Amino acid sequence: MSEIAASITLLTVLFALLAGGVWVGLTLAGVAWFGMQVLSGRPAGDAMALTIWGSSSSWTLTALPLFVWMGEILYRTNLSENMFRGLAPWVERLPGRLLHTNVIGCTIFASVSGSSAATCATVGKMNIPELRRRGYPEMQIIGSLGGPATLGLLIPPSIILIVYGVAADVSIARLFMAGVLPGLLLAALFSGWIMLWALRHPGRVPRADGPSSLAHKLRQSRHLIPVVLLILSVIASIYSGIATATEAAAVGVLGALILSALQGALNWRTFRDALLGATRLYCMIALILAGASFMTLAMGYIGLPRQLAEYVGGLGLSPGMLILVLGLFYILIGCFLDGISTIVLTMAVVLPIIQAAGIDPLWFGIFLVITVETAQITPPVGFNLFVLQGMTGKQITTIGKACAPYFLLMALALTILWFFPAIVTWLPGRM
């Protein structure tokens, strides 16, 4: 069966299962099982069991539930409210006001977690209730969280950049440096869109409490100290080499528990509710990850990613058209695979193509990560969309519509990086 026919067949099965109300994780596993049994002819039973178990028992994955738990603890104490009290005076003059706290929070937390799902879940647990309570529009709350949460893949430390560096034989330290300015560029574009939307719809943004003097802003900033200290402790534990990302997540949980105890907000009920809330949310995420892991294996057996990459390489395109086609290609397969699996399955074929076209592998690594980021908020299987669905209870189509402007902003960022590659290469060049 050709790659086009295989893609259409798998999409048909995917939409049929989703339309039938099957859980997303089980849908992904079902599509993978169908692909292996029908399109590859290989037995799926043992492979499914081993793959799902291996995905669920990964030590690296342990960081995710810990960061989710940290967000639940912050959500159930005054720390999240204090963060708003500290940030509000500084953003109240910006159009969009407190919506910018989603962008700021995701940008900061992205440098802690390295995971878009953890960034989305943690910042969402803190910010969504506060923004709702203040009367901000639901669509803007969702969009300003779903888009910026993808920065967890780009701003170092980033697991996906490590995987690319190993696969493409590019310095991981230089990749980390290369991701800083594009990450800040994306954050600026996200905030710029929020300001543009607010200027066009001034009546939909809640009024500010009133102008604040510099002295008032500085006084209110003291409320940020606990959260900033917590974040700095996590970042410092990673960059000093004291702890891995998973161990740093444990540091974050311990710090959140200590801060909530010092505030007098820690008791058996809040501890239990935070633990159960994190368990529920992570179980939803873990089921999707398990299904995606099995689908990755199935795609490897079918050979679909490799076939599509080889097809692209045989088109004989100019560098600009090649980048455009590769971008569309990675967005397409990102609807089925997680970012790390996408890189692992395709890099052996794609890397010689981009090197032959004279494209810098360092620049391409950042391009690739941003492209994979767009797949996190692209239906039907955008991972951040499902995380947001679990937290808000909204339909996936509603969440996808709310995140659509941020998809376009990431496409704009890729265009800017193509015409101004120094945004990627300047910092690594100074190492």
C-alpha positions as CSV (number, residue, x, y, z in Angstrom):
1,M,0.0,0.0,0.0
2,S,1.3,3.5,-0.9
3,E,2.1,6.0,1.8
4,I,-0.8,8.2,0.7
5,A,-3.3,5.3,0.9
6,A,-1.8,4.2,4.3
7,S,-2.2,7.8,5.6
8,I,-5.8,8.1,4.5
9,T,-6.6,4.6,6.0
10,L,-5.1,5.5,9.4
11,L,-6.8,8.9,9.4
12,T,-10.2,7.3,8.7
13,V,-9.7,4.8,11.6
14,L,-8.6,7.6,13.9
15,F,-11.6,9.9,13.2
16,A,-14.0,6.9,13.4
17,L,-12.8,6.0,16.9
18,L,-12.8,9.6,18.1
19,A,-16.3,10.1,16.7
20,G,-17.4,7.0,18.6
21,G,-16.4,8.6,21.9
22,V,-13.3,6.4,22.5
23,W,-10.8,7.9,24.9
24,V,-7.8,9.5,23.1
25,G,-5.2,7.2,24.5
26,L,-7.2,4.1,23.6
27,T,-7.9,5.6,20.2
28,L,-4.2,6.0,19.5
29,A,-3.5,2.5,20.6
30,G,-6.4,1.2,18.5
31,V,-5.1,3.0,15.4
32,A,-1.6,1.5,16.1
33,W,-3.0,-2.0,16.5
34,F,-4.9,-1.7,13.2
35,G,-1.8,-0.4,11.4
36,M,0.3,-3.3,12.6
37,Q,-2.2,-6.0,12.0
38,V,-3.6,-4.8,8.7
39,L,-0.9,-2.7,7.0
40,S,2.3,-4.4,8.3
41,G,1.1,-8.0,8.9
42,R,3.0,-8.2,12.1
43,P,1.4,-9.5,15.3
44,A,0.5,-6.6,17.6
45,G,-0.3,-8.2,20.9
46,D,3.1,-8.7,22.5
47,A,4.4,-5.5,20.9
48,M,1.6,-3.5,22.4
49,A,2.0,-4.9,25.9
50,L,5.8,-4.3,25.9
51,T,5.6,-0.9,24.4
52,I,2.9,0.4,26.7
53,W,4.7,-1.0,29.8
54,G,8.0,0.5,28.7
55,S,6.4,3.9,28.1
56,S,4.6,3.9,31.4
57,S,7.6,2.8,33.5
58,S,10.1,5.3,32.0
59,W,12.2,7.0,34.7
60,T,12.5,10.1,32.6
61,L,8.7,10.4,32.5
62,T,8.6,10.6,36.3
63,A,9.3,14.3,36.0
64,L,5.9,14.9,34.5
65,P,3.7,13.8,37.3
66,L,6.0,15.5,39.8
67,F,5.7,18.9,38.0
68,V,1.9,18.3,37.7
69,W,1.8,17.7,41.5
70,M,3.8,20.8,42.1
71,G,1.2,22.8,40.1
72,E,-1.6,21.2,42.1
73,I,0.0,22.2,45.4
74,L,0.5,25.8,44.2
75,Y,-3.1,25.8,43.0
76,R,-4.5,24.8,46.4
77,T,-2.5,27.4,48.3
78,N,-2.2,31.2,48.1
79,L,0.9,31.0,46.0
80,S,-0.9,31.2,42.7
81,E,-3.0,34.1,43.9
82,N,0.1,35.8,45.2
83,M,1.8,35.4,41.8
84,F,-1.1,37.4,40.3
85,R,-0.9,40.0,43.0
86,G,2.8,40.5,42.2
87,L,2.5,40.5,38.4
88,A,-0.7,42.4,38.0
89,P,0.7,45.9,38.7
90,W,3.4,45.4,36.1
91,V,1.1,44.2,33.3
92,E,-2.0,46.3,34.0
93,R,-1.0,49.0,31.6
94,L,-0.5,46.5,28.8
95,P,-3.5,45.7,26.6
96,G,-4.8,42.3,27.7
97,R,-3.5,42.8,31.2
98,L,-3.4,39.5,33.2
99,L,-3.6,37.3,30.1
100,H,0.1,38.1,29.8
101,T,0.7,36.2,33.0
102,N,0.1,33.0,31.0
103,V,2.9,33.9,28.6
104,I,5.2,35.0,31.4
105,G,4.4,31.9,33.5
106,C,4.9,29.5,30.6
107,T,8.2,31.2,29.5
108,I,9.6,30.9,33.0
109,F,8.3,27.4,33.7
110,A,9.5,26.2,30.3
111,S,13.1,26.8,31.5
112,V,12.3,24.5,34.5
113,S,10.4,21.5,33.0
114,G,11.6,21.0,29.4
115,S,8.1,19.6,28.6
116,S,5.2,21.3,27.0
117,A,2.7,19.0,28.7
118,A,4.2,19.8,32.2
119,T,4.3,23.5,31.4
120,C,0.6,23.5,30.2
121,A,-0.6,21.5,33.2
122,T,1.4,23.3,35.9
123,V,0.8,26.9,34.7
124,G,-2.8,26.0,33.8
125,K,-3.5,24.8,37.3
126,M,-2.3,28.1,38.7
127,N,-3.7,30.5,36.2
128,I,-7.0,29.2,34.8
129,P,-9.0,29.5,38.1
130,E,-7.5,33.0,38.8
131,L,-8.3,34.4,35.3
132,R,-11.8,32.9,35.4
133,R,-12.5,34.4,38.7
134,R,-11.5,37.8,37.4
135,G,-13.8,37.5,34.4
136,Y,-11.4,37.0,31.5
137,P,-12.9,35.5,28.3
138,E,-12.6,31.7,28.3
139,M,-11.3,31.4,24.7
140,Q,-8.5,33.9,25.4
141,I,-7.6,32.1,28.7
142,I,-7.3,28.8,26.8
143,G,-5.4,30.2,23.8
144,S,-2.9,32.2,25.8
145,L,-2.1,29.1,27.7
146,G,-2.1,26.4,25.0
147,G,0.2,28.3,22.6
148,P,2.9,29.6,25.1
149,A,3.0,26.2,26.8
150,T,4.7,24.8,23.8
151,L,7.8,26.8,24.8
152,G,8.6,23.9,27.1
153,L,10.0,22.1,24.0
154,L,12.3,25.0,22.9
155,I,13.6,26.9,25.9
156,P,16.5,24.9,27.5
157,P,16.8,22.5,29.1
158,S,14.9,20.7,26.4
159,I,14.7,16.9,26.1
160,I,13.8,17.1,22.4
161,L,16.9,19.3,21.7
162,I,19.1,16.6,23.4
163,V,17.5,13.9,21.2
164,Y,18.1,16.0,18.0
165,G,21.7,16.8,19.0
166,V,22.5,13.1,19.5
167,A,20.7,12.1,16.2
168,A,22.2,14.9,14.1
169,D,25.6,15.0,15.8
170,V,25.2,18.7,16.8
171,S,26.6,20.2,20.0
172,I,23.8,20.0,22.6
173,A,25.3,23.1,24.5
174,R,25.1,25.1,21.2
175,L,21.6,23.9,20.6
176,F,20.5,25.0,24.1
177,M,22.1,28.5,23.4
178,A,20.4,28.6,19.9
179,G,16.9,28.0,21.5
180,V,17.0,31.0,23.8
181,L,16.4,33.9,21.4
182,P,13.8,32.1,19.3
183,G,12.0,31.2,22.5
184,L,11.9,34.9,23.6
185,L,10.8,35.8,20.1
186,L,7.9,33.5,20.3
187,A,7.0,34.8,23.8
188,A,7.1,38.4,22.4
189,L,4.8,37.4,19.4
190,F,2.3,35.7,21.8
191,S,2.2,38.8,24.0
192,G,1.9,41.0,20.9
193,W,-1.1,39.0,19.7
194,I,-2.8,39.4,23.1
195,M,-2.3,43.2,23.0
196,L,-3.6,43.4,19.4
197,W,-6.7,41.3,20.4
198,A,-7.3,43.5,23.5
199,L,-7.1,46.7,21.4
200,R,-9.7,45.3,19.0
201,H,-12.0,44.2,21.9
202,P,-11.4,46.6,24.7
203,G,-14.8,45.9,26.3
204,R,-14.0,42.2,26.8
205,V,-11.0,42.8,29.1
206,P,-11.8,43.4,32.8
207,R,-10.9,46.8,34.0
208,A,-7.7,47.3,36.0
209,D,-7.9,48.1,39.7
210,G,-6.3,51.5,39.0
211,P,-2.9,53.0,38.1
212,S,-0.1,52.0,40.4
213,S,3.0,53.9,41.4
214,L,6.4,52.4,41.2
215,A,6.5,52.1,45.0
216,H,3.2,50.2,44.9
217,K,4.5,47.9,42.2
218,L,7.6,47.2,44.2
219,R,5.6,46.5,47.3
220,Q,3.3,44.1,45.5
221,S,6.3,42.3,44.0
222,R,7.2,40.9,47.4
223,H,4.3,38.4,46.7
224,L,6.4,37.0,43.9
225,I,9.3,36.1,46.2
226,P,8.1,32.6,47.2
227,V,7.2,31.5,43.7
228,V,10.4,33.0,42.3
229,L,12.5,31.3,44.9
230,L,10.8,28.0,44.2
231,I,11.4,28.3,40.4
232,L,15.0,29.4,41.0
233,S,15.7,26.4,43.3
234,V,14.5,24.1,40.5
235,I,16.5,25.9,37.8
236,A,19.6,26.1,40.0
237,S,19.4,22.4,40.8
238,I,19.4,21.5,37.1
239,Y,22.0,24.0,35.8
240,S,24.4,23.4,38.7
241,G,24.4,19.7,37.9
242,I,23.1,18.8,41.4
243,A,19.9,17.2,40.0
244,T,18.5,15.7,36.9
245,A,15.2,17.1,35.5
246,T,13.3,14.4,37.4
247,E,15.2,15.1,40.7
248,A,14.6,18.8,40.1
249,A,10.9,18.1,39.8
250,A,11.0,16.4,43.2
251,V,12.8,19.5,44.5
252,G,9.9,21.6,43.2
253,V,7.3,19.4,45.0
254,L,9.3,19.5,48.2
255,G,9.7,23.3,47.9
256,A,5.9,23.8,47.2
257,L,5.1,21.7,50.3
258,I,7.4,23.7,52.5
259,L,6.1,27.0,51.2
260,S,2.5,25.9,51.7
261,A,3.3,24.7,55.2
262,L,4.9,28.1,56.0
263,Q,1.8,29.8,54.8
264,G,-0.3,27.6,57.0
265,A,-2.2,26.2,54.0
266,L,-0.9,22.7,54.2
267,N,-3.2,20.2,56.0
268,W,-4.3,16.7,55.3
269,R,-7.2,17.8,53.1
270,T,-5.1,20.0,50.8
271,F,-2.4,17.4,50.6
272,R,-4.9,14.7,49.7
273,D,-6.7,16.9,47.1
274,A,-3.4,18.0,45.5
275,L,-2.2,14.4,45.3
276,L,-5.5,13.1,43.9
277,G,-5.8,16.0,41.4
278,A,-2.3,15.4,40.1
279,T,-3.0,11.6,39.9
280,R,-6.2,12.1,37.8
281,L,-4.5,14.6,35.4
282,Y,-1.4,12.5,35.0
283,C,-3.3,9.3,34.4
284,M,-5.1,11.1,31.5
285,I,-1.7,12.3,30.1
286,A,0.0,8.9,30.7
287,L,-2.7,7.0,28.8
288,I,-2.2,9.3,25.8
289,L,1.5,8.9,26.1
290,A,1.2,5.1,26.2
291,G,-1.1,5.1,23.1
292,A,1.3,7.5,21.3
293,S,4.3,5.2,22.2
294,F,2.6,2.2,20.7
295,M,1.6,4.2,17.6
296,T,5.3,5.2,17.2
297,L,6.2,1.5,17.1
298,A,3.5,0.8,14.6
299,M,4.5,3.6,12.3
300,G,8.1,2.2,12.4
301,Y,6.9,-1.2,11.3
302,I,4.7,0.3,8.6
303,G,7.6,2.5,7.5
304,L,5.3,5.5,6.8
305,P,7.6,8.3,8.2
306,R,10.6,7.0,6.3
307,Q,8.6,6.6,3.1
308,L,7.3,10.1,3.4
309,A,10.7,11.5,4.1
310,E,12.2,9.7,1.1
311,Y,9.4,11.0,-1.1
312,V,10.2,14.6,0.0
313,G,13.9,14.1,-0.7
314,G,13.2,12.9,-4.2
315,L,11.3,16.1,-5.2
316,G,14.5,18.1,-6.0
317,L,13.3,21.3,-4.3
318,S,15.1,24.6,-3.6
319,P,16.1,25.2,0.0
320,G,13.2,27.5,0.7
321,M,10.6,25.1,-0.8
322,L,12.3,22.2,0.9
323,I,11.9,23.9,4.3
324,L,8.3,24.6,3.5
325,V,7.6,21.0,2.5
326,L,9.4,19.6,5.5
327,G,7.5,21.9,7.8
328,L,4.2,20.6,6.4
329,F,5.5,17.1,6.6
330,Y,6.5,17.4,10.3
331,I,3.1,19.0,11.1
332,L,1.4,16.1,9.4
333,I,3.2,13.3,11.2
334,G,3.1,15.3,14.4
335,C,-0.7,14.6,14.3
336,F,0.2,11.0,15.0
337,L,3.6,10.9,16.8
338,D,5.2,12.7,19.7
339,G,8.1,15.1,18.9
340,I,10.9,12.8,20.1
341,S,9.6,9.9,18.1
342,T,9.2,12.1,15.0
343,I,12.9,13.0,15.2
344,V,14.1,9.5,15.9
345,L,12.2,7.9,13.0
346,T,13.0,10.5,10.3
347,M,16.4,12.1,11.1
348,A,18.4,9.4,9.3
349,V,16.7,10.3,6.1
350,V,16.0,14.0,6.5
351,L,19.5,15.0,7.8
352,P,21.3,14.1,4.5
353,I,18.6,16.0,2.5
354,I,19.1,19.3,4.5
355,Q,22.9,19.0,4.4
356,A,22.8,18.5,0.6
357,A,20.7,21.6,0.4
358,G,23.3,23.6,2.3
359,I,21.0,24.2,5.4
360,D,22.8,24.6,8.7
361,P,21.9,21.6,11.0
362,L,22.0,23.9,14.0
363,W,19.4,26.2,12.5
364,F,17.4,23.2,11.3
365,G,17.3,21.8,14.8
366,I,15.5,24.9,16.1
367,F,13.2,25.0,13.0
368,L,12.3,21.4,13.7
369,V,11.5,21.9,17.3
370,I,9.3,24.9,16.6
371,T,7.5,22.9,13.9
372,V,7.0,20.1,16.4
373,E,5.6,22.7,18.8
374,T,2.9,23.6,16.3
375,A,1.8,19.9,16.2
376,Q,1.2,20.2,20.0
377,I,-1.8,22.5,19.3
378,T,-2.9,21.0,16.0
379,P,-6.0,18.8,15.9
380,P,-6.8,16.0,15.8
381,V,-4.0,14.7,18.1
382,G,-2.4,17.9,19.4
383,F,-1.1,16.8,22.8
384,N,-1.6,20.2,24.6
385,L,-5.1,20.3,23.3
386,F,-6.0,17.2,25.3
387,V,-4.2,18.4,28.4
388,L,-6.3,21.6,28.2
389,Q,-9.4,19.5,27.6
390,G,-8.8,17.6,30.8
391,M,-8.4,20.9,32.8
392,T,-11.2,22.9,31.2
393,G,-13.8,20.3,30.1
394,K,-14.2,22.1,26.8
395,Q,-14.6,20.3,23.4
396,I,-11.4,19.7,21.5
397,T,-12.7,21.7,18.6
398,T,-13.3,24.7,20.9
399,I,-9.8,24.4,22.3
400,G,-8.3,24.1,18.8
401,K,-10.1,27.2,17.7
402,A,-8.8,29.1,20.7
403,C,-5.2,28.0,19.9
404,A,-5.4,28.6,16.2
405,P,-3.9,32.2,16.3
406,Y,-0.9,30.9,18.2
407,F,-0.3,28.3,15.5
408,L,-0.2,31.1,12.9
409,L,2.2,33.0,15.2
410,M,4.6,30.1,15.3
411,A,4.4,29.9,11.5
412,L,5.3,33.6,11.4
413,A,8.2,32.9,13.8
414,L,9.5,30.2,11.4
415,T,9.3,32.7,8.5
416,I,11.3,35.3,10.5
417,L,13.9,32.7,11.4
418,W,14.3,31.8,7.7
419,F,15.0,35.4,6.7
420,F,17.0,36.2,9.8
421,P,18.9,33.0,10.7
422,A,21.2,35.0,13.0
423,I,18.5,34.9,15.6
424,V,19.3,31.2,16.0
425,T,23.1,31.3,15.3
426,W,24.2,34.5,17.1
427,L,24.4,33.2,20.7
428,P,26.0,29.8,19.8
429,G,28.5,31.7,17.7
430,R,29.7,33.6,20.7
431,M,30.5,30.4,22.7
